[in-house]
Amino acid sequence: MRKLELHWQILIGMLVGVLFALAMVQLEWGPQFISDWIKPFGNIFINSLKLIAVPLILGSLIKGVSDLKDISKLSQMGGRTIGIYIATTVIAVTIGLGVVNIVKPGASITEATRTELVDNYKGDADAIKTQAEKQREAGPLQALEDLVPSNIFKAASDNGNMLQVIFFAIFFGIGLILIPEEQATPVKKFFDGFNEVILKMIDLIMLAAPFGVFALLAALVVESPSLDLFKALAWYAFCVLLGLSLMLGVYLLLVWVFTKTSPNKFMKGMSPAQLLAFSTSSSAATLPVTMERVEEHLGVDEEVTSFVLPIGATINMDGTSLYQAIAAVFIAQAFGMDLSLSAQLGIIVTATLASIGSAAVPGAGMVMLVIVLAQAGIPEAGLALIFAVDRPLDMCRTVINVSGDAAVSMMVAKSVDKLHEPKVKNWDDNYKK
Protein backbone atom coordinates (compact mmCIF):
# COMPACT_ATOMS: atom_id res chain seq x y z
CA MET A 1 0.00 0.00 0.00
CA ARG A 2 2.84 2.43 0.89
CA LYS A 3 4.32 2.02 -2.59
CA LEU A 4 1.19 3.61 -4.08
CA GLU A 5 0.95 7.40 -4.36
CA LEU A 6 -1.17 9.01 -1.65
CA HIS A 7 -4.11 9.91 -3.91
CA TRP A 8 -4.41 6.27 -5.03
CA GLN A 9 -4.35 5.11 -1.41
CA ILE A 10 -7.14 7.56 -0.55
CA LEU A 11 -9.19 6.53 -3.61
CA ILE A 12 -8.89 2.86 -2.65
CA GLY A 13 -9.94 3.72 0.92
CA MET A 14 -13.01 5.59 -0.37
CA LEU A 15 -14.02 2.80 -2.76
CA VAL A 16 -13.59 0.04 -0.17
CA GLY A 17 -15.57 2.14 2.34
CA VAL A 18 -18.53 2.49 -0.06
CA LEU A 19 -18.47 -1.22 -1.03
CA PHE A 20 -18.18 -2.31 2.61
CA ALA A 21 -21.15 -0.12 3.60
CA LEU A 22 -23.27 -1.39 0.69
CA ALA A 23 -22.58 -4.95 1.82
CA MET A 24 -23.30 -4.17 5.49
CA VAL A 25 -26.66 -2.45 4.84
CA GLN A 26 -27.92 -5.80 3.54
CA LEU A 27 -27.56 -7.14 7.08
CA GLU A 28 -30.02 -6.14 9.77
CA TRP A 29 -27.27 -5.23 12.24
CA GLY A 30 -24.92 -3.75 9.58
CA PRO A 31 -25.85 -0.03 9.72
CA GLN A 32 -25.69 0.00 13.52
CA PHE A 33 -22.29 -1.74 13.43
CA ILE A 34 -20.91 0.95 11.10
CA SER A 35 -22.33 3.75 13.26
CA ASP A 36 -20.90 2.26 16.46
CA TRP A 37 -17.58 0.76 15.33
CA ILE A 38 -16.54 2.38 12.01
CA LYS A 39 -17.80 5.98 12.01
CA PRO A 40 -15.86 6.96 15.20
CA PHE A 41 -12.55 6.33 13.39
CA GLY A 42 -13.63 8.75 10.64
CA ASN A 43 -14.49 11.35 13.28
CA ILE A 44 -11.11 10.81 14.96
CA PHE A 45 -9.38 11.41 11.62
CA ILE A 46 -11.29 14.68 11.01
CA ASN A 47 -10.66 15.81 14.59
CA SER A 48 -6.92 15.17 14.21
CA LEU A 49 -6.87 17.48 11.16
CA LYS A 50 -8.96 20.12 12.92
CA LEU A 51 -6.67 19.81 15.94
CA ILE A 52 -3.73 21.30 14.06
CA ALA A 53 -5.65 23.84 11.93
CA VAL A 54 -5.34 26.73 14.41
CA PRO A 55 -1.68 25.99 15.38
CA LEU A 56 -0.87 25.70 11.67
CA ILE A 57 -2.42 29.08 10.85
CA LEU A 58 -0.71 30.78 13.81
CA GLY A 59 2.70 29.29 13.05
CA SER A 60 2.66 29.60 9.27
CA LEU A 61 1.10 33.08 9.08
CA ILE A 62 3.36 34.60 11.74
CA LYS A 63 6.39 33.05 10.03
CA GLY A 64 5.18 34.08 6.56
CA VAL A 65 4.41 37.71 7.46
CA SER A 66 7.61 38.20 9.46
CA ASP A 67 9.69 36.71 6.61
CA LEU A 68 8.45 39.47 4.29
CA LYS A 69 10.55 42.00 6.26
CA ASP A 70 8.59 44.79 4.55
CA ILE A 71 4.98 45.81 5.23
CA SER A 72 4.61 47.11 1.66
CA LYS A 73 5.10 43.52 0.40
CA LEU A 74 2.33 42.38 2.74
CA SER A 75 -0.12 44.98 1.42
CA GLN A 76 0.83 44.13 -2.17
CA MET A 77 0.26 40.41 -1.65
CA GLY A 78 -2.91 41.00 0.37
CA GLY A 79 -4.45 43.26 -2.26
CA ARG A 80 -3.81 40.78 -5.06
CA THR A 81 -5.09 37.86 -2.98
CA ILE A 82 -8.39 39.50 -2.03
CA GLY A 83 -8.88 40.89 -5.55
CA ILE A 84 -8.43 37.49 -7.24
CA TYR A 85 -10.61 35.73 -4.67
CA ILE A 86 -13.48 38.16 -5.27
CA ALA A 87 -13.09 37.91 -9.06
CA THR A 88 -13.23 34.09 -9.04
CA THR A 89 -16.26 34.16 -6.74
CA VAL A 90 -18.16 36.43 -9.15
CA ILE A 91 -17.23 34.07 -12.02
CA ALA A 92 -18.49 31.08 -9.99
CA VAL A 93 -21.86 32.69 -9.20
CA THR A 94 -22.29 33.76 -12.84
CA ILE A 95 -21.57 30.21 -14.05
CA GLY A 96 -24.12 28.87 -11.56
CA LEU A 97 -26.83 31.25 -12.74
CA GLY A 98 -26.07 30.46 -16.37
CA VAL A 99 -26.35 26.69 -15.86
CA VAL A 100 -29.54 26.79 -13.79
CA ASN A 101 -31.30 29.15 -16.21
CA ILE A 102 -30.46 26.95 -19.21
CA VAL A 103 -31.29 23.55 -17.66
CA LYS A 104 -34.24 24.77 -15.49
CA PRO A 105 -34.14 21.85 -13.00
CA GLY A 106 -36.94 23.27 -10.86
CA ALA A 107 -39.45 22.69 -13.62
CA SER A 108 -39.13 18.91 -13.09
CA ILE A 109 -40.29 19.02 -9.45
CA THR A 110 -43.95 17.99 -9.18
CA GLU A 111 -46.36 19.31 -6.58
CA ALA A 112 -46.43 15.89 -4.83
CA THR A 113 -42.62 15.67 -4.64
CA ARG A 114 -42.34 19.26 -3.40
CA THR A 115 -44.85 18.58 -0.62
CA GLU A 116 -43.05 15.37 0.41
CA LEU A 117 -39.65 17.08 0.57
CA VAL A 118 -40.97 20.05 2.54
CA ASP A 119 -42.68 17.74 5.04
CA ASN A 120 -39.66 15.46 5.45
CA TYR A 121 -37.09 18.20 6.02
CA LYS A 122 -39.16 20.96 7.62
CA GLY A 123 -37.38 20.55 10.98
CA ASP A 124 -33.92 20.89 9.43
CA ALA A 125 -35.01 23.93 7.42
CA ASP A 126 -36.44 25.66 10.50
CA ALA A 127 -33.19 25.14 12.42
CA ILE A 128 -31.15 26.66 9.58
CA LYS A 129 -33.55 29.64 9.32
CA THR A 130 -33.11 30.33 13.04
CA GLN A 131 -29.32 30.50 12.66
CA ALA A 132 -29.61 32.74 9.62
CA GLU A 133 -32.04 35.07 11.39
CA LYS A 134 -29.43 35.74 14.07
CA GLN A 135 -26.92 36.74 11.39
CA ARG A 136 -29.44 39.01 9.62
CA GLU A 137 -30.27 40.84 12.86
CA ALA A 138 -26.62 41.86 13.29
CA GLY A 139 -25.57 45.41 12.37
CA PRO A 140 -23.90 46.33 9.06
CA LEU A 141 -20.44 46.42 10.65
CA GLN A 142 -20.87 43.26 12.74
CA ALA A 143 -18.54 41.28 10.46
CA LEU A 144 -15.80 43.91 10.95
CA GLU A 145 -16.38 43.93 14.70
CA ASP A 146 -16.19 40.13 14.87
CA LEU A 147 -12.86 40.18 13.04
CA VAL A 148 -10.99 41.51 16.10
CA PRO A 149 -10.91 39.04 19.01
CA SER A 150 -11.10 40.21 22.60
CA ASN A 151 -9.22 37.11 23.74
CA ILE A 152 -6.89 35.23 21.40
CA PHE A 153 -7.01 32.06 23.52
CA LYS A 154 -10.79 32.00 23.38
CA ALA A 155 -10.70 32.64 19.61
CA ALA A 156 -8.14 29.88 19.09
CA SER A 157 -10.33 27.40 20.99
CA ASP A 158 -12.95 27.35 18.21
CA ASN A 159 -12.19 26.59 14.54
CA GLY A 160 -15.19 28.71 13.61
CA ASN A 161 -13.21 31.79 14.66
CA MET A 162 -10.54 31.29 11.99
CA LEU A 163 -10.68 34.90 10.77
CA GLN A 164 -9.94 36.15 14.30
CA VAL A 165 -6.91 33.85 14.51
CA ILE A 166 -5.73 35.09 11.10
CA PHE A 167 -6.12 38.73 12.24
CA PHE A 168 -4.02 38.08 15.35
CA ALA A 169 -1.34 36.17 13.40
CA ILE A 170 -0.97 38.95 10.80
CA PHE A 171 -0.94 41.60 13.56
CA PHE A 172 1.71 39.63 15.48
CA GLY A 173 3.80 39.17 12.31
CA ILE A 174 3.68 42.91 11.59
CA GLY A 175 4.87 43.54 15.16
CA LEU A 176 7.83 41.23 14.54
CA ILE A 177 8.76 43.19 11.40
CA LEU A 178 8.71 46.51 13.23
CA ILE A 179 10.86 45.64 16.24
CA PRO A 180 14.71 45.48 16.09
CA GLU A 181 16.03 42.35 14.40
CA GLU A 182 18.06 41.15 17.39
CA GLN A 183 14.87 41.13 19.50
CA ALA A 184 12.74 39.54 16.77
CA THR A 185 15.18 36.72 15.91
CA PRO A 186 14.50 34.45 18.96
CA VAL A 187 10.74 34.74 18.43
CA LYS A 188 11.09 34.05 14.71
CA LYS A 189 13.24 30.98 15.38
CA PHE A 190 10.60 29.67 17.78
CA PHE A 191 7.82 29.98 15.20
CA ASP A 192 10.05 28.55 12.47
CA GLY A 193 10.57 25.43 14.60
CA PHE A 194 6.93 25.40 15.70
CA ASN A 195 5.82 25.48 12.07
CA GLU A 196 8.12 22.58 11.13
CA VAL A 197 6.69 20.47 13.96
CA ILE A 198 3.13 21.10 12.77
CA LEU A 199 4.06 20.19 9.19
CA LYS A 200 5.59 16.93 10.43
CA MET A 201 2.38 16.19 12.36
CA ILE A 202 0.48 16.60 9.08
CA ASP A 203 2.74 14.00 7.46
CA LEU A 204 2.00 11.57 10.29
CA ILE A 205 -1.77 12.16 10.14
CA MET A 206 -1.79 11.58 6.38
CA LEU A 207 -0.41 8.07 6.92
CA ALA A 208 -3.88 7.26 8.30
CA ALA A 209 -5.79 9.08 5.53
CA PRO A 210 -6.86 5.94 3.57
CA PHE A 211 -8.35 4.43 6.74
CA GLY A 212 -9.97 7.73 7.77
CA VAL A 213 -11.76 8.21 4.44
CA PHE A 214 -12.81 4.52 4.49
CA ALA A 215 -14.66 5.17 7.76
CA LEU A 216 -16.14 8.50 6.58
CA LEU A 217 -17.51 7.11 3.30
CA ALA A 218 -18.90 3.98 4.97
CA ALA A 219 -20.80 6.11 7.48
CA LEU A 220 -22.10 8.43 4.74
CA VAL A 221 -23.57 5.52 2.75
CA VAL A 222 -25.57 4.09 5.66
CA GLU A 223 -26.85 7.54 6.70
CA SER A 224 -27.97 8.68 3.23
CA PRO A 225 -31.66 9.44 2.56
CA SER A 226 -33.73 7.15 0.34
CA LEU A 227 -32.92 6.78 -3.37
CA ASP A 228 -36.41 7.96 -4.33
CA LEU A 229 -35.68 11.45 -3.02
CA PHE A 230 -32.31 11.50 -4.78
CA LYS A 231 -34.01 10.66 -8.09
CA ALA A 232 -36.45 13.55 -7.65
CA LEU A 233 -33.51 15.94 -7.28
CA ALA A 234 -31.31 14.45 -10.01
CA TRP A 235 -31.55 17.46 -12.34
CA TYR A 236 -30.71 19.89 -9.53
CA ALA A 237 -27.69 17.77 -8.57
CA PHE A 238 -26.69 17.58 -12.24
CA CYS A 239 -26.71 21.40 -12.48
CA VAL A 240 -24.54 21.80 -9.39
CA LEU A 241 -22.03 19.18 -10.58
CA LEU A 242 -21.93 20.68 -14.08
CA GLY A 243 -21.33 24.16 -12.66
CA LEU A 244 -18.60 22.89 -10.33
CA SER A 245 -16.92 21.07 -13.24
CA LEU A 246 -16.95 24.25 -15.32
CA MET A 247 -15.46 26.20 -12.40
CA LEU A 248 -12.67 23.64 -12.05
CA GLY A 249 -12.00 24.16 -15.77
CA VAL A 250 -11.74 27.92 -15.13
CA TYR A 251 -9.10 27.30 -12.43
CA LEU A 252 -7.08 25.02 -14.69
CA LEU A 253 -7.22 27.63 -17.46
CA LEU A 254 -6.16 30.46 -15.14
CA VAL A 255 -3.27 28.41 -13.74
CA TRP A 256 -2.11 27.46 -17.23
CA VAL A 257 -2.37 31.03 -18.58
CA PHE A 258 -0.75 32.82 -15.62
CA THR A 259 1.78 30.25 -14.35
CA LYS A 260 2.31 27.97 -17.39
CA THR A 261 1.56 24.96 -15.15
CA SER A 262 -0.17 22.13 -17.01
CA PRO A 263 -3.63 20.99 -15.81
CA ASN A 264 -2.23 17.49 -15.29
CA LYS A 265 0.54 18.73 -12.98
CA PHE A 266 -1.95 20.83 -10.99
CA MET A 267 -4.44 17.97 -10.57
CA LYS A 268 -1.74 15.46 -9.69
CA GLY A 269 -0.28 17.80 -7.10
CA MET A 270 -3.65 18.61 -5.53
CA SER A 271 -5.44 15.24 -5.81
CA PRO A 272 -4.80 14.07 -2.20
CA ALA A 273 -6.11 17.38 -0.83
CA GLN A 274 -9.10 17.27 -3.21
CA LEU A 275 -9.98 13.72 -2.18
CA LEU A 276 -9.64 14.67 1.48
CA ALA A 277 -11.87 17.70 0.92
CA PHE A 278 -14.44 15.40 -0.69
CA SER A 279 -14.33 13.02 2.28
CA THR A 280 -14.49 15.63 5.06
CA SER A 281 -16.66 18.36 3.44
CA SER A 282 -14.47 20.88 5.28
CA SER A 283 -11.87 23.17 3.72
CA ALA A 284 -10.70 24.04 7.25
CA ALA A 285 -10.00 20.39 8.08
CA THR A 286 -8.27 20.00 4.69
CA LEU A 287 -6.18 23.18 5.11
CA PRO A 288 -3.07 21.48 6.57
CA VAL A 289 -2.91 19.07 3.63
CA THR A 290 -3.70 21.83 1.11
CA MET A 291 -0.77 23.89 2.39
CA GLU A 292 1.61 20.94 2.21
CA ARG A 293 0.55 19.96 -1.34
CA VAL A 294 0.67 23.50 -2.72
CA GLU A 295 4.08 24.20 -1.24
CA GLU A 296 5.82 20.85 -1.82
CA HIS A 297 4.09 19.61 -4.98
CA LEU A 298 3.13 22.81 -6.85
CA GLY A 299 6.21 24.86 -5.94
CA VAL A 300 4.59 27.83 -4.19
CA ASP A 301 6.91 29.51 -1.71
CA GLU A 302 5.99 29.07 1.97
CA GLU A 303 5.90 32.86 2.27
CA VAL A 304 2.87 32.85 -0.05
CA THR A 305 1.09 29.65 1.08
CA SER A 306 1.19 30.68 4.73
CA PHE A 307 -0.62 33.93 3.86
CA VAL A 308 -2.90 33.11 0.91
CA LEU A 309 -4.24 29.66 1.87
CA PRO A 310 -5.48 30.34 5.46
CA ILE A 311 -7.30 33.43 4.18
CA GLY A 312 -8.71 31.44 1.26
CA ALA A 313 -10.01 28.71 3.56
CA THR A 314 -12.20 31.31 5.27
CA ILE A 315 -13.24 33.80 2.58
CA ASN A 316 -12.82 31.98 -0.74
CA MET A 317 -15.88 29.74 -1.16
CA ASP A 318 -16.37 29.63 -4.92
CA GLY A 319 -18.01 26.20 -4.86
CA THR A 320 -20.36 27.34 -2.11
CA SER A 321 -21.24 30.56 -3.99
CA LEU A 322 -21.97 28.63 -7.20
CA TYR A 323 -24.19 26.20 -5.29
CA GLN A 324 -26.08 29.05 -3.59
CA ALA A 325 -26.86 30.66 -6.95
CA ILE A 326 -28.13 27.38 -8.43
CA ALA A 327 -30.08 26.45 -5.29
CA ALA A 328 -31.78 29.86 -5.08
CA VAL A 329 -32.99 29.79 -8.68
CA PHE A 330 -33.92 26.09 -8.44
CA ILE A 331 -36.14 26.76 -5.42
CA ALA A 332 -37.71 29.72 -7.21
CA GLN A 333 -38.43 27.55 -10.26
CA ALA A 334 -39.89 24.80 -8.05
CA PHE A 335 -42.34 27.33 -6.60
CA GLY A 336 -43.22 28.66 -10.06
CA MET A 337 -41.46 32.03 -9.57
CA ASP A 338 -39.87 33.88 -12.49
CA LEU A 339 -36.84 35.81 -11.22
CA SER A 340 -36.08 39.11 -12.95
CA LEU A 341 -32.62 40.09 -14.17
CA SER A 342 -32.23 42.53 -11.29
CA ALA A 343 -33.10 39.79 -8.77
CA GLN A 344 -30.46 37.51 -10.28
CA LEU A 345 -27.87 40.31 -10.28
CA GLY A 346 -28.73 40.72 -6.61
CA ILE A 347 -28.01 37.02 -6.12
CA ILE A 348 -24.51 37.55 -7.61
CA VAL A 349 -23.75 40.33 -5.12
CA THR A 350 -25.32 38.60 -2.10
CA ALA A 351 -23.80 35.18 -2.81
CA THR A 352 -20.36 36.78 -3.25
CA LEU A 353 -20.61 38.60 0.08
CA ALA A 354 -22.20 35.62 1.83
CA SER A 355 -19.37 33.32 0.74
CA ILE A 356 -16.91 35.54 2.59
CA GLY A 357 -18.86 34.98 5.79
CA SER A 358 -19.29 31.22 5.39
CA ALA A 359 -17.44 29.13 7.93
CA ALA A 360 -15.11 26.53 6.45
CA VAL A 361 -17.09 23.62 7.95
CA PRO A 362 -19.69 21.16 6.61
CA GLY A 363 -23.14 22.65 5.99
CA ALA A 364 -22.20 26.30 6.66
CA GLY A 365 -23.21 27.31 3.11
CA MET A 366 -26.79 26.31 3.89
CA VAL A 367 -27.04 29.00 6.57
CA MET A 368 -25.78 31.67 4.18
CA LEU A 369 -28.20 30.42 1.52
CA VAL A 370 -31.09 31.65 3.68
CA ILE A 371 -29.73 35.20 3.35
CA VAL A 372 -29.47 34.80 -0.44
CA LEU A 373 -33.07 33.52 -0.61
CA ALA A 374 -34.38 36.38 1.53
CA GLN A 375 -32.63 38.99 -0.65
CA ALA A 376 -34.25 37.56 -3.79
CA GLY A 377 -37.69 37.19 -2.18
CA ILE A 378 -37.68 33.38 -2.51
CA PRO A 379 -39.62 31.32 0.10
CA GLU A 380 -37.19 30.07 2.75
CA ALA A 381 -39.31 26.94 3.21
CA GLY A 382 -37.78 25.87 -0.10
CA LEU A 383 -34.61 24.91 1.81
CA ALA A 384 -36.34 21.62 2.54
CA LEU A 385 -36.31 20.82 -1.18
CA ILE A 386 -32.52 20.42 -1.31
CA PHE A 387 -31.65 18.84 2.05
CA ALA A 388 -31.81 15.28 0.69
CA VAL A 389 -28.80 15.81 -1.60
CA ASP A 390 -27.00 18.56 0.29
CA ARG A 391 -24.34 16.38 1.92
CA PRO A 392 -22.97 14.72 -1.25
CA LEU A 393 -23.07 18.07 -3.07
CA ASP A 394 -21.35 19.72 -0.08
CA MET A 395 -18.53 17.21 -0.53
CA CYS A 396 -18.18 18.17 -4.20
CA ARG A 397 -18.25 21.92 -3.67
CA THR A 398 -15.60 21.64 -0.95
CA VAL A 399 -13.30 20.13 -3.60
CA ILE A 400 -13.81 23.27 -5.71
CA ASN A 401 -13.22 25.56 -2.72
CA VAL A 402 -9.88 23.87 -2.00
CA SER A 403 -8.88 23.81 -5.69
CA GLY A 404 -9.65 27.53 -5.95
CA ASP A 405 -7.44 28.31 -2.95
CA ALA A 406 -4.56 26.42 -4.58
CA ALA A 407 -5.04 28.07 -7.98
CA VAL A 408 -5.10 31.58 -6.49
CA SER A 409 -2.00 30.89 -4.39
CA MET A 410 -0.12 29.86 -7.54
CA MET A 411 -1.24 33.02 -9.37
CA VAL A 412 -0.25 35.27 -6.46
CA ALA A 413 3.10 33.45 -6.12
CA LYS A 414 3.83 33.95 -9.81
CA SER A 415 3.00 37.67 -9.57
CA VAL A 416 5.53 38.18 -6.75
CA ASP A 417 8.15 35.80 -8.21
CA LYS A 418 7.68 33.16 -5.50
CA LEU A 419 6.82 30.17 -7.72
CA HIS A 420 9.58 27.59 -8.20
CA GLU A 421 10.17 23.91 -8.91
CA PRO A 422 8.52 21.71 -6.26
CA LYS A 423 10.70 20.15 -3.54
CA VAL A 424 8.90 17.13 -2.10
CA LYS A 425 9.62 16.07 1.49
CA ASN A 426 8.88 12.54 2.69
CA TRP A 427 7.21 12.09 6.07
CA ASP A 428 10.36 10.50 7.57
CA ASP A 429 13.00 12.83 6.03
CA ASN A 430 14.12 14.21 9.40
CA TYR A 431 14.22 10.73 10.89
CA LYS A 432 16.52 9.54 8.09
CA LYS A 433 18.96 12.32 8.87
PyMOL commands that set and color helices and strands:
alter all, ss='L'
color gray80, all
select helices_A, chain A and resi 6-24+30-51+53-68+71-103+105-108+111-120+122-137+142-147+152-156+159-178+181-206+209-223+227-232+234-259+263-280+283-297+302-315+318-334+341-357+364-376+380-385+387-415+429-432
alter helices_A, ss='H'
color red, helices_A
deselect
rebuild
show_as cartoon
